């Protein structure tokens, strides 16, 4: 149960970091523009939200470079999100059928696996756009 809680919290931290990065580093604390990228009522999963916001910022020339979302860091993060979705939406409790992909078993993952995926995603974002990462992740 504790591993499940950590997984959910870890993914939510990645969402909060994206919002804080846009607000503080990109918009320079201009909270009025924040709703443009995070409008109330827009319901996207973290993967879709991350891609959409970064691409919008790049298209509007608020950042000089955008992630490609095709590398190993992104694939690792997607794996974390998929596992989290399996847990939160009870997919992990359903009987496995031939048509279902088998997700990882939490007990087989090393301690800190989820946290390291989010850390690498955040560092990759900052490396890509040339901004300094937050001190807590560096």
N, C-alpha and C positions, 0 to 999 in steps of 0.2 A: 504494500500500500504506500509506503514512504517513497519508493521509487516512482510510482505513478504521480504522486504529488510533485516531486522534484521535476519530472518531465513536463508537467503542465506549467509550473512556475517558470522553468527555463525558457519555454517557448514564449510565454507572455512577456518575459524580460526582453526578448528580442524585439517584440512589438513596441514596447515602451522606448527602447533605445532608438528605434527608427523615428518615432515621434519627436523625441528629445533632440536627435541629431538635426532633423529638418528644422525644428523650431529655433534651436540655439546656433548651429553652425551655418545652415543654409539661409534661413530667413533672418538671422541676426536678432532673434527674440521678437520679431514682428508677428505677434500672435494673431493679428487680423488675417494674415495670409494663410495661416495654418489650416483653417477650415476648407480652403481650396483643395488641399492635398488629403485632408482627413475630414470630409464632410460628415456632419451628423447623419446617421441613418445608413451610411454606406457600409454594407456588410460583406466584407471580403475576408478570406482566410489570410493568415500571415504571409504565406508564400505569394499569393496574388497581390496583396497590399504592398509588399516589399517591392515587387517588380513594377507595379503600376506607378508608385510614387517616385521611384528612382528614374524610371523612363520619362515621366512627366517633368521632373526637375531638369533632366538633360534636354528634353525638347524645348523647354522654355529658357535654356541657357543659364540656369541657376547653378548648375554644376558643369564642369568642363568635360567630364568623361562619365560614361555609365557602365555599370557591370554588364557582362554578356549573359550571365545566368546559365552558362553552359559548362562550367568547370567543376572540378571535384568538390570545392567548398560548397557550391550550390547543391550539388547532388547529395552531399552529406547532410546539409540542412533539410532538404526535402525528405530524406529518410527519417530524420527526427520528427518532422511535422507529420509524416504519414503514421509513424508509431504513436505519436501523441493523439492523432485523430482516431486511430484504432482503439486506444484506451478510453478516450473521452466519449466516443460514440458507441461504446460497447462491442465493437467489432472483434475485440480480443476474446470476448466471451461466447461468440457464436461458433457453432460447429464448423470446422473447416471442410470445404468442398473442393473438388478438383478445379473449379473455376475461380476460386479465391486465391489471391497471393498470400503466402504465409509471412506474417510480419515477424520481426525479431522477438525473441523472448527476453524480457527485461533481465532475467537472472544471468543471461549469457553476455550482457554488455558490461564493459569495465566501468568501475566507479568514475563518475565525471564525464561519461561519454556525451550526454546531451549538452552539458555546459560547455564542453570543448567545441562542439559543433556550432553553437551560438557565438562563442568567442571568435572562432575563425571567420564566421560570416561577417561579424562586426568589423574585425580587423581588415578583411578583404574589402569591404565597402570603403573604409577610410584610406587604404592603400590605393584603391582605384581612383577615387576622386581627389586624393591629395590632401585630405584634412586629417588633423591629429585625432587619434582615437581617444575615448574617454580614459582617464587615468585608471579607473577600476578594471579595465579590460586589457590594457597594454602590458 
